[in-house]
Amino acid sequence: MGKHKHYDVIVAYYADTSQLVECRNPGRDNWFTVNGAPYFEESNEYRIKPEPVYPVTRMSDNEIEDAIRAGMEYQYVSTNVATTIANAAIRRAIQDGDVILPNID
């Protein structure tokens, strides 16, 4: 007798049951999170829910420092500075095409 169709997911899940398992019905595009212990039915597809991938930026240290200096009014980092940094990072990531969005299936 060969391995169960979902053997790899079953082993991964029971090695760490804090992980979430997702299920997809045949012919469907959407994954849904399984509540409780999964049944691992042969007719469905299963996977360990992937970790989200967050946007990244390739701003240099100098660009970040310039963004900090541009919004700095005092000797501490203010909300304006944080906003300036966030906006600069988002703008640069969009311009460079370096934004990696989470896979939302």
Backbone as a printed PyTorch tensor [residue, N CA C, xyz], in Angstrom:
tensor([[[  0.8500,  -1.1840,   0.0000],
         [  0.0000,   0.0000,   0.0000],
         [  0.8900,   1.2390,   0.0000]],

        [[  0.5840,   2.2030,  -0.8490],
         [  1.3690,   3.4220,  -0.9540],
         [  0.9920,   4.4520,   0.0950]],

        [[  1.6710,   5.5820,   0.0060],
         [  1.3930,   6.6860,   0.9410],
         [  0.0000,   7.2600,   0.6900]],

        [[ -0.5720,   7.7820,   1.7470],
         [ -1.8400,   8.4970,   1.6450],
         [ -1.6430,   9.7030,   0.7410]],

        [[ -2.6620,  10.0620,   0.0020],
         [ -2.6010,  11.2010,  -0.9260],
         [ -2.1010,  12.4720,  -0.2410]],

        [[ -2.4780,  12.6670,   1.0060],
         [ -2.1300,  13.8970,   1.7400],
         [ -1.0340,  13.6530,   2.7800]],

        [[ -0.2440,  12.6440,   2.5890],
         [  0.7860,  12.2320,   3.5560],
         [  1.6630,  13.4000,   4.0050]],

        [[  2.2110,  14.1710,   3.0690],
         [  3.1410,  15.2490,   3.4300],
         [  2.4780,  16.3150,   4.2970]],

        [[  1.2380,  16.6660,   3.9650],
         [  0.5230,  17.6760,   4.7590],
         [  0.1710,  17.1060,   6.1310]],

        [[ -0.2350,  15.8580,   6.1660],
         [ -0.5720,  15.2100,   7.4450],
         [  0.6420,  15.1980,   8.3750]],

        [[  1.7960,  14.7920,   7.8580],
         [  3.0170,  14.7400,   8.6660],
         [  3.3950,  16.1390,   9.1380]],

        [[  3.3350,  17.1180,   8.2500],
         [  3.6880,  18.5010,   8.6170],
         [  2.7380,  19.0340,   9.6850]],

        [[  1.4480,  18.7630,   9.5340],
         [  0.4630,  19.2460,  10.4970],
         [  0.6680,  18.6220,  11.8750]],

        [[  0.8240,  17.3100,  11.9420],
         [  0.9480,  16.6630,  13.2420],
         [  2.3180,  16.8670,  13.8800]],

        [[  3.2870,  17.3410,  13.1060],
         [  4.5720,  17.7330,  13.6890],
         [  4.4300,  19.0520,  14.4410]],

        [[  3.4570,  19.8790,  14.0330],
         [  3.2060,  21.1630,  14.6800],
         [  1.7390,  21.5200,  14.4720]],

        [[  0.8950,  21.0960,  15.3740],
         [ -0.5480,  21.2880,  15.2150],
         [ -0.9980,  22.7360,  15.4390]],

        [[ -0.0650,  23.6280,  15.7310],
         [ -0.4370,  25.0390,  15.8240],
         [ -0.5840,  25.6540,  14.4300]],

        [[ -0.0870,  24.9490,  13.4130],
         [ -0.2120,  25.4440,  12.0470],
         [ -1.6590,  25.3200,  11.5880]],

        [[ -2.0540,  26.2160,  10.7020],
         [ -3.3930,  26.1370,  10.1390],
         [ -3.3430,  25.3240,   8.8590]],

        [[ -4.3740,  24.5170,   8.6610],
         [ -4.5030,  23.7330,   7.4340],
         [ -5.6010,  24.3620,   6.5950]],

        [[ -5.3560,  24.4490,   5.3000],
         [ -6.3660,  24.9470,   4.3760],
         [ -6.8130,  23.8080,   3.4650]],

        [[ -8.0570,  23.9160,   3.0170],
         [ -8.6660,  22.8920,   2.1810],
         [ -9.2770,  23.5610,   0.9550]],

        [[ -9.2470,  22.8320,  -0.1490],
         [ -9.8890,  23.3140,  -1.3670],
         [-10.6420,  22.1460,  -1.9870]],

        [[-11.8870,  22.4110,  -2.3480],
         [-12.7080,  21.3940,  -2.9900],
         [-12.3020,  21.2540,  -4.4560]],

        [[-12.4810,  20.0780,  -5.0290],
         [-12.1110,  19.8640,  -6.4240],
         [-12.7810,  20.8750,  -7.3580]],

        [[-12.0100,  21.4210,  -8.2850],
         [-12.5430,  22.3670,  -9.2590],
         [-12.7450,  23.7740,  -8.7370]],

        [[-12.3790,  24.0370,  -7.5000],
         [-12.5540,  25.3760,  -6.9060],
         [-11.2070,  26.0800,  -6.8260]],

        [[-11.2330,  27.4120,  -6.8410],
         [-10.0100,  28.2040,  -6.7330],
         [ -9.7180,  28.6290,  -5.3000]],

        [[-10.7460,  28.7510,  -4.4810],
         [-10.5820,  29.3180,  -3.1440],
         [-10.2180,  28.2670,  -2.1050]],

        [[ -9.2160,  28.6180,  -1.2840],
         [ -8.8400,  27.7970,  -0.1280],
         [ -9.5940,  28.3270,   1.0760]],

        [[-10.0000,  27.4530,   1.9820],
         [-10.5900,  27.8960,   3.2430],
         [ -9.8600,  27.2190,   4.3880]],

        [[ -9.8180,  27.9090,   5.5260],
         [ -9.1290,  27.3820,   6.7010],
         [ -9.9980,  26.3310,   7.3700]],

        [[ -9.3960,  25.1930,   7.6730],
         [-10.0940,  24.0930,   8.3390],
         [-10.1750,  24.4240,   9.8290]],

        [[-11.3640,  24.3050,  10.4020],
         [-11.5440,  24.5070,  11.8410],
         [-11.3430,  23.1700,  12.5410]],

        [[-10.4570,  23.1540,  13.5260],
         [-10.1900,  21.9190,  14.2450],
         [ -9.2600,  21.0130,  13.4570]],

        [[ -9.2360,  19.7510,  13.8410],
         [ -8.3610,  18.7820,  13.1740],
         [ -8.9540,  18.4270,  11.8060]],

        [[ -8.1400,  18.4820,  10.7600],
         [ -8.6470,  18.1660,   9.4200],
         [ -8.9340,  16.6720,   9.2500]],

        [[ -9.8780,  16.3670,   8.3780],
         [-10.2290,  14.9710,   8.0840],
         [ -9.3470,  14.3760,   6.9950]],

        [[ -8.7350,  15.2200,   6.1720],
         [ -7.8830,  14.7890,   5.0650],
         [ -8.6110,  13.8110,   4.1460]],

        [[ -9.7530,  14.2510,   3.6580],
         [-10.5340,  13.4450,   2.7310],
         [ -9.8000,  13.3400,   1.3930]],

        [[ -9.8360,  12.1950,   0.7900],
         [ -9.1380,  11.9490,  -0.4760],
         [ -9.5900,  12.8930,  -1.5860]],

        [[-10.8660,  13.2690,  -1.5820],
         [-11.4130,  14.0600,  -2.6830],
         [-10.9970,  15.5300,  -2.6480]],

        [[-10.5120,  16.0270,  -1.5250],
         [-10.1290,  17.4350,  -1.3920],
         [ -8.6300,  17.6140,  -1.4720]],

        [[ -8.2160,  18.8770,  -1.6520],
         [ -6.8040,  19.2400,  -1.5930],
         [ -6.5490,  19.9090,  -0.2470]],

        [[ -5.3590,  19.7010,   0.3130],
         [ -4.9970,  20.2970,   1.5980],
         [ -3.5950,  20.8790,   1.5010]],

        [[ -3.3660,  21.9000,   2.3110],
         [ -2.0340,  22.4840,   2.4240],
         [ -1.9170,  23.1500,   3.7820]],

        [[ -0.6660,  23.3200,   4.2310],
         [ -0.4220,  24.1420,   5.4100],
         [ -0.5650,  25.5870,   4.9480]],

        [[ -1.3160,  26.3750,   5.6960],
         [ -1.5460,  27.7630,   5.2890],
         [ -0.2030,  28.4780,   5.1870]],

        [[  0.0880,  29.0590,   4.0130],
         [  1.3780,  29.7300,   3.8420],
         [  1.4780,  31.0020,   4.6870]],

        [[  2.6900,  31.2990,   5.1170],
         [  2.9420,  32.5490,   5.8310],
         [  2.7950,  33.7060,   4.8480]],

        [[  2.2480,  34.8280,   5.2980],
         [  2.1210,  35.9730,   4.3870],
         [  3.4850,  36.5110,   3.9760]],

        [[  3.5480,  37.0180,   2.7630],
         [  4.7560,  37.6530,   2.2590],
         [  4.4790,  39.1550,   2.2640]],

        [[  5.2970,  39.8960,   2.9910],
         [  5.0610,  41.3210,   3.1400],
         [  5.8730,  42.1200,   2.1320]],

        [[  5.3890,  43.3110,   1.7630],
         [  6.1410,  44.1560,   0.8370],
         [  7.5250,  44.4840,   1.3860]],

        [[  8.4730,  44.5800,   0.4830],
         [  9.8390,  44.9420,   0.8480],
         [ 10.2810,  46.1220,  -0.0070]],

        [[ 11.2580,  46.8590,   0.4600],
         [ 11.7850,  47.9900,  -0.2900],
         [ 13.2790,  47.8270,  -0.4870]],

        [[ 13.7950,  48.4530,  -1.5320],
         [ 15.2360,  48.4410,  -1.7730],
         [ 15.8200,  49.8380,  -1.5930]],

        [[ 15.2050,  50.6300,  -0.7120],
         [ 15.7480,  51.9490,  -0.4070],
         [ 17.1050,  51.7900,   0.2560]],

        [[ 18.0440,  52.6540,  -0.1310],
         [ 19.3600,  52.6140,   0.4970],
         [ 19.2920,  53.2700,   1.8700]],

        [[ 20.3220,  53.0410,   2.6810],
         [ 20.3790,  53.6860,   3.9950],
         [ 20.3350,  55.2050,   3.8380]],

        [[ 21.0130,  55.7140,   2.8200],
         [ 21.0160,  57.1630,   2.5970],
         [ 19.6170,  57.6800,   2.2770]],

        [[ 18.8660,  56.9340,   1.4720],
         [ 17.4990,  57.3580,   1.1520],
         [ 16.6230,  57.3520,   2.4030]],

        [[ 16.7980,  56.3610,   3.2470],
         [ 16.0220,  56.3120,   4.4830],
         [ 16.4200,  57.4590,   5.4010]],

        [[ 17.7320,  57.6860,   5.5320],
         [ 18.1930,  58.7990,   6.3660],
         [ 17.6840,  60.1290,   5.8270]],

        [[ 17.6830,  60.3010,   4.4980],
         [ 17.1520,  61.5390,   3.9040],
         [ 15.6740,  61.7060,   4.2340]],

        [[ 14.9300,  60.6170,   4.1820],
         [ 13.5090,  60.6720,   4.5140],
         [ 13.3140,  61.0560,   5.9770]],

        [[ 14.1640,  60.5260,   6.8610],
         [ 14.0790,  60.8710,   8.2830],
         [ 14.3930,  62.3440,   8.4790]],

        [[ 15.4880,  62.7940,   7.8710],
         [ 15.8710,  64.2030,   8.0100],
         [ 14.8060,  65.1390,   7.4450]],

        [[ 14.1500,  64.7650,   6.3690],
         [ 13.1420,  65.6120,   5.7310],
         [ 11.9590,  65.8800,   6.6610]],

        [[ 11.6240,  64.9260,   7.5260],
         [ 10.4900,  65.1080,   8.4140],
         [ 10.8580,  65.4310,   9.8440]],

        [[ 12.1570,  65.5280,  10.1490],
         [ 12.6150,  65.7150,  11.5230],
         [ 12.4490,  67.1710,  11.9560]],

        [[ 11.6810,  67.3670,  13.0370],
         [ 11.5270,  68.6960,  13.6070],
         [ 12.2630,  68.8030,  14.9330]],

        [[ 12.4090,  67.6920,  15.6220],
         [ 13.0580,  67.6750,  16.9190],
         [ 14.1290,  66.5920,  16.9330]],

        [[ 14.7180,  66.3290,  18.0830],
         [ 15.7770,  65.3380,  18.1940],
         [ 15.2540,  63.9220,  18.3790]],

        [[ 13.9640,  63.7390,  18.3410],
         [ 13.3880,  62.3970,  18.4440],
         [ 12.5670,  62.1290,  17.1830]],

        [[ 12.2430,  60.9050,  16.9540],
         [ 11.4690,  60.5520,  15.7710],
         [  9.9980,  60.7890,  16.0750]],

        [[  9.4030,  61.6810,  15.3270],
         [  8.0020,  62.0250,  15.5430],
         [  7.0980,  61.2040,  14.6250]],

        [[  5.8080,  61.3610,  14.8050],
         [  4.8440,  60.7020,  13.9330],
         [  5.0280,  61.1540,  12.4940]],

        [[  5.3470,  62.4250,  12.3070],
         [  5.5740,  62.9310,  10.9550],
         [  6.7410,  62.2130,  10.2900]],

        [[  7.7840,  61.9410,  11.0590],
         [  8.9470,  61.2320,  10.5160],
         [  8.5490,  59.8180,  10.1060]],

        [[  7.8400,  59.1340,  10.9760],
         [  7.4170,  57.7750,  10.6600],
         [  6.5450,  57.7560,   9.4090]],

        [[  5.6510,  58.7240,   9.2910],
         [  4.7930,  58.8150,   8.1120],
         [  5.6140,  59.0850,   6.8610]],

        [[  6.5880,  59.9780,   6.9800],
         [  7.4630,  60.2820,   5.8440],
         [  8.2260,  59.0470,   5.3960]],

        [[  8.7570,  58.3090,   6.3460],
         [  9.4970,  57.0830,   6.0250],
         [  8.5790,  56.0680,   5.3580]],

        [[  7.4030,  55.8580,   5.9280],
         [  6.4700,  54.8790,   5.3560],
         [  6.0740,  55.2560,   3.9410]],

        [[  5.7410,  56.5330,   3.7360],
         [  5.3430,  56.9790,   2.4020],
         [  6.4800,  56.8700,   1.4020]],

        [[  7.6930,  57.2080,   1.8240],
         [  8.8510,  57.0980,   0.9330],
         [  9.1090,  55.6390,   0.5620]],

        [[  8.9860,  54.7480,   1.5390],
         [  9.2140,  53.3250,   1.2680],
         [  8.1540,  52.7670,   0.3260]],

        [[  6.9120,  53.1280,   0.5640],
         [  5.8300,  52.6590,  -0.3040],
         [  6.0040,  53.2000,  -1.7160]],

        [[  6.2780,  54.4970,  -1.8200],
         [  6.4720,  55.1250,  -3.1310],
         [  7.6030,  54.4500,  -3.8970]],

        [[  8.7410,  54.2250,  -3.2380],
         [  9.8880,  53.6090,  -3.8920],
         [  9.5860,  52.1770,  -4.3110]],

        [[  8.9220,  51.4300,  -3.4510],
         [  8.5840,  50.0410,  -3.7760],
         [  7.6560,  49.9670,  -4.9810]],

        [[  6.6900,  50.8830,  -5.0470],
         [  5.7690,  50.9040,  -6.1870],
         [  6.5100,  51.3040,  -7.4600]],

        [[  7.3450,  52.3240,  -7.3700],
         [  8.0860,  52.7860,  -8.5380],
         [  9.0230,  51.7180,  -9.0860]],

        [[  9.6760,  50.9790,  -8.2080],
         [ 10.6250,  49.9480,  -8.6330],
         [  9.9720,  48.6150,  -8.9850]],

        [[  8.6960,  48.4870,  -8.6740],
         [  8.0280,  47.2140,  -8.9090],
         [  8.4810,  46.1320,  -7.9480]],

        [[  8.9640,  46.5270,  -6.7710],
         [  9.5090,  45.5670,  -5.8130],
         [  8.5070,  45.1290,  -4.7510]],

        [[  7.2630,  45.5180,  -4.8650],
         [  6.2770,  45.1500,  -3.8620],
         [  5.8440,  43.7070,  -4.1200]],

        [[  5.9380,  42.8930,  -3.0760],
         [  5.4950,  41.5020,  -3.1400],
         [  4.2760,  41.3910,  -2.2550]],

        [[  3.1250,  41.1400,  -2.8400],
         [  1.8910,  41.0770,  -2.0720],
         [  1.5980,  39.6540,  -1.6450]],

        [[  0.9040,  39.4990,  -0.5170],
         [  0.5440,  38.1530,  -0.0620],
         [ -0.3410,  37.4710,  -1.1060]],

        [[ -0.1810,  36.1740,  -1.2060],
         [ -1.0300,  35.3690,  -2.0890],
         [ -2.3520,  35.1560,  -1.3730]],

        [[ -3.4030,  35.7660,  -1.8720],
         [ -4.7100,  35.6580,  -1.2290],
         [ -5.5820,  34.7640,  -2.1020]],

        [[ -5.5070,  33.4870,  -1.8050],
         [ -6.3200,  32.5220,  -2.5560],
         [ -7.6440,  32.3660,  -1.8970]]])
